[in-house]
């Protein structure tokens, strides 16, 4: 076996197969391997003429076909399968080789694997890859972690196959060990929030306008020409205009209204709780999916709970559509602002030194949340790399400020009409919370001190205090 392949992919289901084809189409010689040989054979039969592939049936031959330092991309089902593949690879690799996990690993697993492999003299690169199977083939957004040294040789290959926006690759070095997979996790969390916000906008428009799904689809198509331009708005317009061939009904009307999740939303929310970062948009989106899937609860609720709501009466249709558009944009800014706060907090906690502006830049193409508006985020972090709150950047202060009355109207009307808009309303509550001069947290501190002697600080002088609530109610310095 001649060691002539520049990169190898093991795991040739939809993602690995397409990523391997993408490498080959860019002129790289690609070693390919899969646990069961059938997938390798079908790749060679169906796409073998797209470039220079070196297929192997055994892992030993696969590794032997790679140039040193070897670059092995693992694209298998995240979890135990990744560990199984790493265990099989380890005895075959040598100092300085680079193992890339491009699956959707949970970032603590990546930290663990990186530690184990670096102790063996290997580089372990946990990388986020977004864009689904089409992205993998035509250019995904790629978020690699690991050592800077590994990025020097691996980075150019990943940048070559990534999506490009204005000639800039949607791939950059993210940070050490788990940073790449962490950023991919938050990307997916933001994707949850974005989808939920779009769904709420759709629901309000449909109720308010009494319009068909296709008519709402036209509104989304028009929105895609402006600030909201994004992949998710574009596909929403497409989906809403799609007709079910069997029944002739709007496709969206024949789909069961119980949303599923694979777990990245949950991981993002769990991590938000661990770090104490209020990612309320992502959390509401994740819980809204859970609510939709709670069949017995929904049946009981439908039977027992009165609405006492006023129907949504829309006098000026265009004005209502514009209000919903502005509410959607403002809520979306909040969701992203929260996600970038989470990245900042994790970066500080783990010493990753993640450049948030660069993350927005590599999400502009290839991935599910690709959007025009990400340029604005990059610019905001270029103006101030340490920006404590994305919302406080002048561009977003203006953009959200201009739509604020519309946002309040939409949330108020949704509430009086009994239409659930959890992401819209929690984003507005966050906005009002984070801008408040004074919060009722003062009362919470006082309650905590009352029942648990948890102490409090005062507004008028330094120190920590406790009041003797069950005694003479005098104050002591704690
Ligand atoms: P799957 O997640 O469906 O995994 C199938 C692959 O894993 C097959 O190649 C299978 O080999 C291999 N595999 C399994 Br299962 N257990 C194994 C083991 N113990 N040892 C070796 N190989 C094993 O594939 P996918 O949908 O292409 O996704 C690959 C990765 O990319 C996942 O981590 C996924 O989360 C991530 N991802 C997917 C998407 C997407 O849109 N699908 C998007 C972004 C990221 P076999 O053929 O022998 O069974």
Boltz pocket constraint, residues with backbone or C-beta under 6 A from the ligand:
constraints:
  - pocket:
      binder: B
      contacts: [[A, 11], [A, 12], [A, 13], [A, 14], [A, 15], [A, 16], [A, 34], [A, 35], [A, 36], [A, 39], [A, 75], [A, 76], [A, 77], [A, 78], [A, 80], [A, 81], [A, 82], [A, 84], [A, 85], [A, 102], [A, 103], [A, 104], [A, 105], [A, 129], [A, 130], [A, 131], [A, 132], [A, 133]]
      max_distance: 6.0
